[in-house]
Amino acid sequence: LIEQPTIKQFHLGMFEIGRPLGKGKFGRVYLARERTSGFICALKVLHKSELSQGGVERQVRREIEIQSNLRHPNILQLFGHFHDSKRVFLILEFAAKGELYKHLRRENRFPEWKASQYIAQMASALRYLHRKHIIHRDIKPENILVGIHGEIKISDFGWSVHAPNSRRKTMCGTLDYLPPEMIKPGTSDNSYNEKVDLWSLGVLTYEFLVGEAPFEDTPVMTQRRIARADMSIPSFVSPEARDLIKKLLVLDPEKRIPLEQVQTHAWIVKHCTKSSSSRDKS
Ligand SMILES: CC(=O)N[C@H]1CCN(c2c(Cl)cnc3[nH]c(-c4cn(C)nc4C)nc23)C1
């Protein structure tokens, strides 16, 4: 008898559903426990009717296809998915310390040692994604969760695509994190590449240290300020952090500091402890 590999088939009856953890744009997320193993996870429930109305089935299929093949300590893991007649279910890793932006709002801004460790982990995760030619395209505090050991986990791959990519239709949500090449129509081709995540990493670094985004303004002004990289860095930001931000928020994508040099930058090296969560596992 040839041993059949056990393909894990998941179904709703396998899970005890716990408290709601929050809701994304197209679905709600619940704490859940797999009955036999007691394994704790986050169950994201998407309604097929809402997905078709929102015209996002393709995006969800891409999110599933991309995230199922990723394994990195700073990327929220997708363990599997299943569906019934009305809903699609994503079995996601549970991030015990919740949404990073809530910590940021509560603390107003992060101390340099914490911001530096978070950016080191982000750079490690982005290097891993870029090596697989995946652009996240939506790096912002709202899409980052915090694990039990305080390590960060990039979540919500709804907007990620395989690089290089021509511009999709209009974006929704905040403009604050969009790089100049995704805002103004390119002269020749409006394609862009992984370097868009470098710009967003610069915006994230700034927001961690200052408590607000560098180009935060009215939508029209934000676009204008991004297109000119028009921002000022407050004096309380250390010279090393200022140096890294200025090397990421560069209009020309090709001139942005590469991720390898982010990880060896003075501001990152200065604060990185040898604790496991911050060591580069990419
Ligand atoms: C777009 C989106 O799904 N956003 C959030 C909702 C909860 N969700 C979680 C996901 Cl997908 C995974 N783990 C989570 N942990 C929490 C959480 C933990 N605490 C203490 N508080 C919360 C909240 N939330 C999640 C992602």
The ligand as a Tripos MOL2 file, in Angstrom:
@<TRIPOS>MOLECULE
LIG
   26    29     1     0     0
SMALL
NO_CHARGES

@<TRIPOS>ATOM
      1 C1         -6.3710   43.7500    9.2080 C.3       1 LIG1
      2 C2         -6.4290   42.8600   10.3980 C.2       1 LIG1
      3 O1         -6.8090   41.7020   10.3090 O.2       1 LIG1
      4 N1         -6.0260   43.4400   11.5800 N.am      1 LIG1
      5 C3         -5.9350   42.7360   12.7940 C.3       1 LIG1
      6 C4         -7.2130   42.3120   13.3940 C.3       1 LIG1
      7 C5         -6.7190   41.2780   14.3950 C.3       1 LIG1
      8 N2         -5.6160   40.6000   13.6940 N.pl3     1 LIG1
      9 C6         -4.7090   39.6990   14.3330 C.ar      1 LIG1
     10 C7         -4.0460   38.6860   13.6170 C.ar      1 LIG1
     11 CL1        -4.3520   38.4780   11.9250 Cl        1 LIG1
     12 C8         -3.1460   37.8340   14.2600 C.ar      1 LIG1
     13 N3         -2.8750   37.9590   15.5750 N.ar      1 LIG1
     14 C9         -3.4870   38.9370   16.2860 C.ar      1 LIG1
     15 N4         -3.3730   39.2570   17.5840 N.ar      1 LIG1
     16 C10        -4.2160   40.3080   17.7960 C.ar      1 LIG1
     17 C11        -4.3510   40.9290   19.0970 C.ar      1 LIG1
     18 C12        -3.7010   40.5270   20.2400 C.ar      1 LIG1
     19 N5         -4.0930   41.3650   21.2160 N.ar      1 LIG1
     20 C13        -3.6590   41.3390   22.6160 C.3       1 LIG1
     21 N6         -4.9300   42.2780   20.7410 N.ar      1 LIG1
     22 C14        -5.1100   42.0150   19.4480 C.ar      1 LIG1
     23 C15        -5.9850   42.8320   18.5570 C.3       1 LIG1
     24 N7         -4.8570   40.6840   16.6580 N.ar      1 LIG1
     25 C16        -4.4120   39.8220   15.7140 C.ar      1 LIG1
     26 C17        -5.1360   41.4460   12.6340 C.3       1 LIG1
@<TRIPOS>BOND
     1     1     2 1
     2     2     3 2
     3     2     4 1
     4     4     5 1
     5     5     6 1
     6     5    26 1
     7     6     7 1
     8     7     8 1
     9     8     9 1
    10     8    26 1
    11     9    10 ar
    12     9    25 ar
    13    10    11 1
    14    10    12 ar
    15    12    13 ar
    16    13    14 ar
    17    14    15 ar
    18    14    25 ar
    19    15    16 ar
    20    16    17 1
    21    16    24 ar
    22    17    18 ar
    23    17    22 ar
    24    18    19 ar
    25    19    20 1
    26    19    21 ar
    27    21    22 ar
    28    22    23 1
    29    24    25 ar
@<TRIPOS>SUBSTRUCTURE
     1 LIG1         1 GROUP 0 **** ****
